[in-house]
């Protein structure tokens, strides 16, 4: 495995943080994944993945403003780090390379 290897759910989370650029926090990330992919995401799985990706250096987090609506707690916003950007670019290149190598015969569903 290379240094830029990530799992499928990590890839989805990283891409979603990018899509939500500037507005990526737990609730919006979860909602975006569920709406775009029609996939149920548990809060716990998402939080664990976000923390793990932050520890690995793919993401960084920043606290937003405290709000009364959240009981005085700030939202935790996530952004992609330069290392995360390199990782997602590597993942895309790898997937594209595999798709290009796949013979058309394999995809023929007739």
C-alpha positions as CSV (number, residue, x, y, z in Angstrom):
1,X,0.0,0.0,0.0
2,X,1.2,3.5,-0.8
3,X,1.2,6.4,1.5
4,X,-1.8,7.9,-0.2
5,X,-4.1,4.9,0.2
6,X,-7.5,5.5,1.7
7,X,-10.7,3.4,2.0
8,X,-13.9,3.9,0.1
9,X,-15.7,5.7,2.9
10,X,-12.7,7.9,3.6
11,X,-12.7,8.8,-0.1
12,X,-16.4,9.7,0.1
13,X,-15.9,11.8,3.2
14,X,-12.9,13.6,1.8
15,X,-14.7,14.4,-1.5
16,X,-17.7,15.6,0.5
17,X,-15.7,17.9,2.6
18,X,-14.4,19.4,-0.6
19,X,-17.8,19.7,-2.1
20,X,-19.0,21.6,1.1
21,X,-16.0,23.9,1.0
22,X,-16.3,26.2,3.9
23,X,-19.5,24.6,5.3
24,X,-18.3,21.1,6.1
25,X,-19.3,20.0,9.6
26,X,-20.8,16.8,10.9
27,X,-24.4,17.4,10.0
28,X,-23.8,18.9,6.6
29,X,-21.3,16.2,5.6
30,X,-23.7,13.4,6.7
31,X,-26.6,15.1,4.8
32,X,-24.6,15.6,1.7
33,X,-23.5,12.0,1.6
34,X,-27.0,10.7,2.2
35,X,-28.5,12.9,-0.5
36,X,-25.9,12.4,-3.1
37,X,-25.3,8.7,-2.7
38,X,-28.6,7.5,-1.2
39,X,-26.6,5.9,1.6
40,X,-27.3,6.0,5.3
41,X,-24.5,7.3,7.4
42,X,-24.4,6.8,11.1
43,X,-23.2,9.8,13.2
44,X,-20.7,7.6,15.0
45,X,-19.1,6.2,11.9
46,X,-18.8,9.6,10.4
47,X,-17.3,11.2,13.6
48,X,-14.8,8.3,14.0
49,X,-13.8,8.7,10.3
50,X,-13.4,12.5,10.6
51,X,-11.2,12.2,13.6
52,X,-9.1,9.4,12.1
53,X,-8.6,11.4,8.9
54,X,-7.6,14.4,10.9
55,X,-5.1,12.4,12.8
56,X,-3.6,11.1,9.6
57,X,-3.3,14.6,8.2
58,X,-6.0,14.5,5.5
59,X,-8.3,17.0,7.2
60,X,-8.0,19.8,9.7
61,X,-10.8,21.2,11.9
62,X,-11.6,24.6,13.2
63,X,-14.3,25.7,15.7
64,X,-17.0,28.0,14.4
65,X,-18.9,30.5,16.5
66,X,-20.8,29.4,19.6
67,X,-24.6,29.6,19.2
68,X,-27.5,29.4,21.5
69,X,-29.2,26.9,19.2
70,X,-26.4,24.5,19.9
71,X,-26.4,25.1,23.7
72,X,-23.4,27.4,23.5
73,X,-21.3,24.8,21.6
74,X,-19.4,25.7,18.4
75,X,-19.7,23.8,15.2
76,X,-16.5,21.9,14.2
77,X,-15.7,22.7,10.6
78,X,-13.4,20.5,8.5
79,X,-11.2,21.4,5.5
80,X,-8.9,19.4,3.3
81,X,-5.2,19.8,4.0
82,X,-2.6,19.9,1.2
83,X,-1.8,16.2,2.1
84,X,-5.5,15.4,1.8
85,X,-5.6,17.1,-1.7
86,X,-2.6,15.0,-2.8
87,X,-4.3,11.9,-1.5
88,X,-7.6,12.5,-3.3
89,X,-5.7,13.4,-6.5
90,X,-3.7,10.1,-6.2
91,X,-6.9,8.2,-5.6
92,X,-8.5,9.7,-8.7
93,X,-5.5,8.9,-10.8
94,X,-5.4,5.3,-9.6
95,X,-9.1,4.7,-10.2
96,X,-8.9,6.3,-13.7
97,X,-5.9,4.2,-14.5
98,X,-7.8,1.0,-13.6
99,X,-10.9,2.1,-15.6
100,X,-8.8,2.8,-18.6
101,X,-7.2,-0.6,-18.4
102,X,-10.5,-2.4,-18.2
103,X,-11.4,-4.1,-21.5
104,X,-14.7,-2.9,-23.0
105,X,-15.7,-6.6,-23.2
106,X,-15.8,-6.8,-19.4
107,X,-18.4,-4.0,-19.3
108,X,-20.6,-5.4,-22.1
109,X,-23.8,-6.4,-20.4
110,X,-25.5,-8.0,-23.4
